[in-house]
Amino acid sequence: MKGNVVQEKSYAFASRIIKAYNYLVAEQRKFVLSKQLLRSDTSLRANVEEALAASSTADFVNKLTIAAKEARETSIGCACFTTIVFCQRRPSRRVQGQRNYP
């Protein structure tokens, strides 16, 4: 019997978010962003699990809708995370003191 795809994917996603959280705290010292990322991810997992134990179809749909919103919020945090990492590794020309004049 196969497992639940949503449950498996949300668990794999949570594992990656926890690694990103640890990196943000230890290496980048980005405490606010890291905590928000972790909060939205744990809410995503909690709502997926609650949906699987829903008492009605409406409850199931409601919990998965909330999980989808949390996933969207987490993806915004991931985009911020990516920006932080890449901006520090590859400074823009303006940061390096080189200006682009037309």
CYANA upper distance limits for C-alpha pairs under 8 A (distance plus 0.5 A):
  3 GLY  CA      7 GLN  CA      8.35
  3 GLY  CA      8 GLU  CA      7.75
  4 ASN  CA      8 GLU  CA      6.67
  5 VAL  CA      9 LYS  CA      6.52
  6 VAL  CA     10 SER  CA      6.46
  6 VAL  CA     48 VAL  CA      8.05
  7 GLN  CA     11 TYR  CA      6.64
  7 GLN  CA     48 VAL  CA      7.17
  7 GLN  CA     49 GLU  CA      7.85
  8 GLU  CA     12 ALA  CA      6.73
  9 LYS  CA     13 PHE  CA      6.50
 10 SER  CA     14 ALA  CA      6.50
 10 SER  CA     44 LEU  CA      8.09
 10 SER  CA     45 ARG  CA      6.66
 10 SER  CA     48 VAL  CA      8.20
 11 TYR  CA     15 SER  CA      6.80
 11 TYR  CA     45 ARG  CA      7.58
 12 ALA  CA     16 ARG  CA      7.04
 13 PHE  CA     17 ILE  CA      6.73
 14 ALA  CA     18 ILE  CA      6.62
 14 ALA  CA     41 ASP  CA      6.74
 14 ALA  CA     42 THR  CA      7.80
 14 ALA  CA     45 ARG  CA      7.85
 15 SER  CA     19 LYS  CA      6.93
 16 ARG  CA     20 ALA  CA      6.73
 17 ILE  CA     21 TYR  CA      6.49
 17 ILE  CA     37 LEU  CA      7.87
 17 ILE  CA     38 LEU  CA      7.29
 17 ILE  CA     41 ASP  CA      7.57
 18 ILE  CA     22 ASN  CA      6.69
 18 ILE  CA     38 LEU  CA      7.36
 19 LYS  CA     23 TYR  CA      6.74
 20 ALA  CA     24 LEU  CA      6.56
 20 ALA  CA     34 SER  CA      8.33
 21 TYR  CA     25 VAL  CA      6.70
 21 TYR  CA     34 SER  CA      5.62
 21 TYR  CA     35 LYS  CA      7.89
 21 TYR  CA     37 LEU  CA      7.70
 21 TYR  CA     38 LEU  CA      7.07
 22 ASN  CA     26 ALA  CA      6.45
 23 TYR  CA     27 GLU  CA      5.88
 23 TYR  CA     28 GLN  CA      7.30
 24 LEU  CA     28 GLN  CA      5.30
 24 LEU  CA     29 ARG  CA      6.26
 24 LEU  CA     30 LYS  CA      5.87
 24 LEU  CA     31 PHE  CA      7.66
 24 LEU  CA     34 SER  CA      6.42
 24 LEU  CA     81 PHE  CA      8.41
 25 VAL  CA     29 ARG  CA      5.09
 25 VAL  CA     30 LYS  CA      6.08
 25 VAL  CA     31 PHE  CA      6.26
 25 VAL  CA     34 SER  CA      7.14
 30 LYS  CA     34 SER  CA      6.53
 31 PHE  CA     35 LYS  CA      6.56
 32 VAL  CA     36 GLN  CA      6.78
 33 LEU  CA     37 LEU  CA      6.61
 33 LEU  CA     77 GLY  CA      7.59
 33 LEU  CA     81 PHE  CA      8.39
 34 SER  CA     38 LEU  CA      6.67
 35 LYS  CA     39 ARG  CA      6.53
 36 GLN  CA     40 SER  CA      6.68
 36 GLN  CA     77 GLY  CA      8.10
 37 LEU  CA     41 ASP  CA      6.69
 37 LEU  CA     74 THR  CA      6.27
 37 LEU  CA     77 GLY  CA      6.11
 37 LEU  CA     78 CYS  CA      8.01
 38 LEU  CA     42 THR  CA      6.59
 39 ARG  CA     43 SER  CA      6.66
 40 SER  CA     44 LEU  CA      6.66
 40 SER  CA     70 GLU  CA      6.00
 40 SER  CA     71 ALA  CA      7.83
 40 SER  CA     73 GLU  CA      7.10
 40 SER  CA     74 THR  CA      6.19
 41 ASP  CA     45 ARG  CA      6.90
 41 ASP  CA     70 GLU  CA      7.34
 41 ASP  CA     71 ALA  CA      7.49
 41 ASP  CA     74 THR  CA      6.59
 42 THR  CA     46 ALA  CA      6.58
 43 SER  CA     47 ASN  CA      6.58
 43 SER  CA     67 ALA  CA      7.69
 43 SER  CA     70 GLU  CA      7.15
 44 LEU  CA     48 VAL  CA      6.80
 44 LEU  CA     66 ILE  CA      8.11
 44 LEU  CA     67 ALA  CA      5.12
 44 LEU  CA     68 ALA  CA      7.89
 44 LEU  CA     70 GLU  CA      5.76
 44 LEU  CA     71 ALA  CA      6.63
 45 ARG  CA     49 GLU  CA      6.76
 45 ARG  CA     67 ALA  CA      7.86
 46 ALA  CA     50 GLU  CA      6.61
 47 ASN  CA     51 ALA  CA      6.47
 47 ASN  CA     63 LYS  CA      5.89
 47 ASN  CA     64 LEU  CA      7.03
 47 ASN  CA     66 ILE  CA      7.27
 47 ASN  CA     67 ALA  CA      5.81
 48 VAL  CA     52 LEU  CA      6.88
 48 VAL  CA     63 LYS  CA      7.28
 48 VAL  CA     64 LEU  CA      6.62
 48 VAL  CA     67 ALA  CA      6.64
 49 GLU  CA     53 ALA  CA      7.09
 50 GLU  CA     54 ALA  CA      6.55
 50 GLU  CA     60 PHE  CA      8.33
 50 GLU  CA     63 LYS  CA      7.14
 51 ALA  CA     59 ASP  CA      7.52
 51 ALA  CA     60 PHE  CA      5.08
 51 ALA  CA     61 VAL  CA      7.85
 51 ALA  CA     62 ASN  CA      8.35
 51 ALA  CA     63 LYS  CA      5.57
 51 ALA  CA     64 LEU  CA      6.52
 52 LEU  CA     60 PHE  CA      7.49
 53 ALA  CA     60 PHE  CA      8.37
 54 ALA  CA     59 ASP  CA      6.10
 54 ALA  CA     60 PHE  CA      5.57
 55 SER  CA     59 ASP  CA      6.91
 55 SER  CA     60 PHE  CA      7.91
 56 SER  CA     60 PHE  CA      6.69
 57 THR  CA     61 VAL  CA      6.66
 58 ALA  CA     62 ASN  CA      6.57
 59 ASP  CA     63 LYS  CA      6.67
 60 PHE  CA     64 LEU  CA      6.75
 61 VAL  CA     65 THR  CA      6.51
 62 ASN  CA     66 ILE  CA      6.83
 63 LYS  CA     67 ALA  CA      6.66
 64 LEU  CA     68 ALA  CA      6.58
 65 THR  CA     69 LYS  CA      6.89
 66 ILE  CA     70 GLU  CA      6.76
 67 ALA  CA     71 ALA  CA      6.60
 68 ALA  CA     72 ARG  CA      6.77
 69 LYS  CA     73 GLU  CA      6.80
 70 GLU  CA     74 THR  CA      6.56
 71 ALA  CA     75 SER  CA      6.63
 72 ARG  CA     76 ILE  CA      6.96
 73 GLU  CA     77 GLY  CA      7.00
 74 THR  CA     78 CYS  CA      6.69
 75 SER  CA     79 ALA  CA      6.71
 76 ILE  CA     80 CYS  CA      6.90
 77 GLY  CA     81 PHE  CA      6.62
 78 CYS  CA     82 THR  CA      6.63
 79 ALA  CA     83 THR  CA      6.71
 80 CYS  CA     84 ILE  CA      6.68
 81 PHE  CA     85 VAL  CA      6.80
 82 THR  CA     86 PHE  CA      6.58
 83 THR  CA     87 CYS  CA      6.24
 84 ILE  CA     88 GLN  CA      6.76
 85 VAL  CA     89 ARG  CA      6.92
 86 PHE  CA     90 ARG  CA      6.36
 87 CYS  CA     91 PRO  CA      5.95
 87 CYS  CA     92 SER  CA      7.85
 91 PRO  CA     95 VAL  CA      6.43
 91 PRO  CA     96 GLN  CA      7.01
 92 SER  CA     96 GLN  CA      6.87
 93 ARG  CA     97 GLY  CA      6.63
 93 ARG  CA     98 GLN  CA      5.43
 93 ARG  CA     99 ARG  CA      6.66
 93 ARG  CA    100 ASN  CA      8.24
 94 ARG  CA     98 GLN  CA      6.03
 94 ARG  CA     99 ARG  CA      6.14
